[in-house]
Amino acid sequence: MKRRLVLKQLTAASVLAMAGWMPSVWAADTIKVGILHSLSGTMAISETSLKDVALMAIEEINAQGGVLGKKLEPVVVDPASNWPLFAEKARQLLTQDKVAAVFGCWTSVSRKSVLPVFKELNGLLFYPVQYEGEELEKNVFYTGAAPNQQAIPAVEYLMSEDGGGAKRFVLLGTDYVYPRTTNKILRAFLHSKGVKDEDIQEVYTPFGHSDYQTIVADIKRFSTGGRTAVVSTINGDSNVPFYKELGNAGLKATDVPVVAFSVGEEELRGVDTKPLVGHLAAWNYFESIKNPANAKFIEKWKAYAKAKNLPNANTVVTNDPMEATYIGIHMWKQAVEKAGTTDVDPVINAMAGQTFDAPDGFKIEMDKTNHHLHKPVYIGEIKADGQFNIVWKSKGPIRAQPWSPYIPGNEGKQNL
Amino acid sequence: MRCSAFFIRFLLGLVLVWMSGLWVPAASATGLDPALLAPLAGDDTDAKLEAITRLGTEASPQAAVVLDALANDRLYVTPGAQLLVETSSGAVDAITGEPVSAMPAQAETVSVNNRLRRAIAAALSAARLHAANPEQRLAAARGLQRGADAAVLPTLEKALADEQNAEVKAALAIAVAALHLKSDTASLRIQAAETLGSTGNAAFRPVLQAVLQQDAQGVYAEPNAEVRAAATTALHRIERHLSMLEWIGNLFYGVSLGSVLLLAALGLAITFGLMGVINMAHGELLMIGAYVTYAVQALFRSWFPQWLDAYVIAAMPVAFVVTALVGMALERTVIRWLYGRPLETLLATWGISLMLMQAVRTLFGAQNVEVSNPSWMSGGVTVLGGLVLSYNRIAIIIFAILVVAFVWALLNHTRLGLFVRAITQNRRMADCVGVPTGRVDMLAFGLGAGIAGLAGVALSQLGNVGPDLGRGYIVDSFMVVVLGGVGQLAGTVVAALGLGAVTKFLEPYSGAVMAKIVILVLIVLFVQKRPQGLFAPRGRSAD
C-alpha cells in the first residue's frame, strides 16, 4: 500500500517537474530569469551554445551565493527558430513565469518580434548579438556590437595599407534586415570615403543559398578592376559553400580578402577550414585573445561542457555572442544588487555605468545613456585550426552609435 | 651540378636586383644576419615588411627557407626572441639552420597578415624565377604578371632570355609585357599591348584602360596614337574573350547545378514518380547519406589515415546501403499502410522527417559536422585562360551521369525494374499475374532511398552537413520531379538540367533572389498549362 502511494507521488512529482512546475514549490526563495534561445530549427546551430553559457553563468552566480541572497532559477524555453513563437514565448516568460529578466534572441527578426511584448509588459531583455543598429529601446540592453563597433572599423581596416588597401567593395549578404541595413550604412560610409557607386557591388542571396558559382565568378570579374575586398554578411550556414567555392575558384585571401560579420569560432567548428585560411572576421572578442579573464572564461566553459556532457564537449569553443551573454548576466546581477530589487525600472537605472572585467581584455562599461556596451574591436584572420589570428585591434573600447551618423536623419538621435 | 648552376643564376639575378639600388647586404656564408631577422619576432608590420623584402634579395638559401616557413605559419618565436623553423624532422634555428633539441612549448607562430603574405609571395616568386623545377618557375612567372614592381624588370628580361620551357616563356613574356607598357620606347609599348590583348585576361584591362585615359584637358595619358590604337584592339579582344568565357561559364555552372538537382531529385523520382508516395522525409534521407559520409570519414581518419583521400569512394556503397535500409524500414512500418492515401502519407512522412532530424541532432549535436573534400576534389582546372572549373563540381557531374545510368539500367534491364514498371502501370493487374507487389514496393522504396543516400554523399562535398541539410533540397526535388513529369526518368533528367541552366543564365542579370522567384513563377505557369509535366506518360496507364 505504502509503496504504491510513494510510487504515485513520485510519478506525479516527476510529471510536474517535467512540465516545469516543480520549482514553483520553492519559488519564493529564488529569482527567475528567462532564457529565450532557439534549441531547434535553423538557428539552433548558433543559439544552443548561448543557452548553455547562460546556464553556466547562472550556476556560477548561484555558487557565489546568488543575488540579493536568493538563488537564480533559469527558465529555458525553445522558440524553435520561429519568429512569431519568440513573441509568444516571451509573453509566457513575462506573464506566467514572471521572470526578472530575459536573456535571448539572435537574429534581428526575432528581436523585432519580441520588442512589442517587452514594451507592453515592461520586461527586460538582454540581446547578446552584433546587429544593424537603428534601434534603441528602454527595455533592451544590447551587449553585442552596433555597426560602428564592428562593420565600420572592419571596412576601415580593409581600406588601410595593412588590410590590402581595397578600392572596390563587394557587399555580399543574405536577404534580410540585418545585411540590408548594414550595407546601407556601409555604402553611405564608403561614399564619405570617396568610393564611387560603380566600385560598390551589392549582392544578396536567399536564406540557405548553396550555389555560389555565379557570384564567385562575378566577384572574380569585379576584382580585375582594382584591389577588391568582400564584406560578407552571409548568415551562418551559407558561408561554407561560399568559402568552398571561393577556394576552388582560386581566389585567395591575398587577392580578394573576405571580411565576415557572422562567422566566429562556433561557426567554424563544423567546417573544413582549409579554404578559409587568411580570410577575416571582425568581432569584439575572440577565443584567441590572451588575458587572465579570458583564460578563466575559457577554462570555466570547457569544464562546464565536460561536466554537463554537452555534445562534442571536448571541442567546445567560446565566441563573441557567448562572451556578450556572459557579460550581460553578470552586469544584470550587479545592477540588481545596486538597485536592491529586481524591479525593472530601478534595474534599468542601475545598469547605467556598470562595469565588468570582460574576457575581451578590458574593464568594459555600460553606457550611461544608450544601453550599449563600450566595446573594443578586433579583426582576426582565420587560421587552419578554426581559431583567429588577431591582426588589428582598436586602441580601447569604443562607444556604440546605435543610430549610424552615416544615415541622414539620424542626427540628435543618440540618446534614449 | 644542376644545383650549382642554379645558384650562379640565382646570384646573378640578385646582383641585378641590388643594382637597382635597394640595399647592399652583408651576406654571410653560413647563415643570416640576426639583425635582419629580428623584426620578424616583433609586432611592427612595417618593419616586418622591410625584413621580408630584404630576405627576398638575400643570397642565402636559408632566406628562402625562412620565407617559406613564414608563409606557411611554421616560423616560431620563443619567449627569448629566438626564431625557430618547424620542419618535418624537427625544429631548426632560423638564423643558422642548425637543428635545436625541441620546439619549446611556449613558442608562438610569427603572425603574418595578408599584406605580409603578398610581400612574401612576391619575394619568393622573384627568387624562384630560376628554380630548377619548371612548375615552380611557371608559378613564379605567373605571380609576377600582375602588379609587379618595375625593379624586377631586368630580372624578368634575363629570365625570359634564358628560359627554355615554352609555357614558362609565354608566362614570362606576359609579365614582361605588363611592365613594358610603361616603357619609354613606343614600339615596345605597342608590342606589349598586343601581347596583353592576346592573353584575353581581364586582369590586364585596368592597365590598358589607363593607356586610353584622358585628363581634364582632353590630353591622352599615352601620347602615341599607334599605341592607343593597339591598346583599343587589345581591349576589344579581351572583351570578346570575356563574353565567351561568361557564356561557357554559365553553361558549366548550369550543368553543375542541374546535376546537383538531378541527384537530389532522382530518389524522389522513384518513390514519388513511380510509386506515388509523397515522401516529405526525402530530404532527411539525403541528410542521412551525408552523415554516413561523415562517419566513414571519421573511420578513415582513425583507422586508415593513409587512404583518407579515398573515403568518398568508400562512403558511396555504405551510404547507399544504410539509407536503403532506413527507407525499407520506413516503408514496412509506416508507408505501406498508407498507399493510396496521399494526404496521410504526406503528414506521416513529414512527421518522420522531424523525427529523423531530431534523432540526428541528439546523436551528433545541433552543430554542423565537418566533411572535408579529399585533396583530388579541391581546387580546379583553368581552361581558356580564365575560366576555373572546380574539381568537385566536375566530379559531381560525372557521378550524376553514373547514377542515372545505374538507375536506368536497373529499371530497364532487371527483373526488379520490370516489376516496378508493371506496378506503376497497373498495380492490380500486376498483382493478378503474380508480381509480389508488397516486396517490390519495399525494394523500390529502398532503391529510391538508397539513391537519396548517394546524393547525400555528393551534397556533403558541396555544402554543410547538418541536421537541416535536407530542408534546403526538398522543395527543389519536388519541383524537378513535377516539372519533368511524374513517373518519367528522362523527364527528371531534362527538368533538372533545364532548371539548372535557366537559373544560372538568369542569375547574372537578376541576382540570386530574383532568379529563384522567376523560376518558381515559370514553373507555376508551366504546370498550369501542362499539368502532366514535360514528359507525359504515354498510352493507357491506369491510375
Interface residues (C-beta under 8 A of the other chain):
Chain A: L39 S40 G41 T42 A44 I45 T48 E161 D162 G163 G164 D175 V203 Y204 T205 P206 G208 H209 S210 D211 Q213 T214 I215 A217 D218 K220 R221 T224 G225 G226 D237 V240 P241 K244 E245 G247 N248 A249 G250 A253 T254 P257 E266 R269 G270 V271 D272 K274 P275 G278 P311 N312 E381 K383 A384 N389 I390 V391
Chain B: T45 D73 S111 N113 N114 R115 R117 R118 A121 A202 A203 R205 P206 L242 E246 G249 N250 Y253 S256 L257 V260 Q358 R361 F364 G365 A366 Q367 N368 V369 E370 V371 S372 N373 S378 G379 G380 T382 V388 S390 Y391 N392 R393 L462 G463 N464 V465 G466 P467 D468 R471 G472 K504 E507 P508 G511 A512 V513 K516
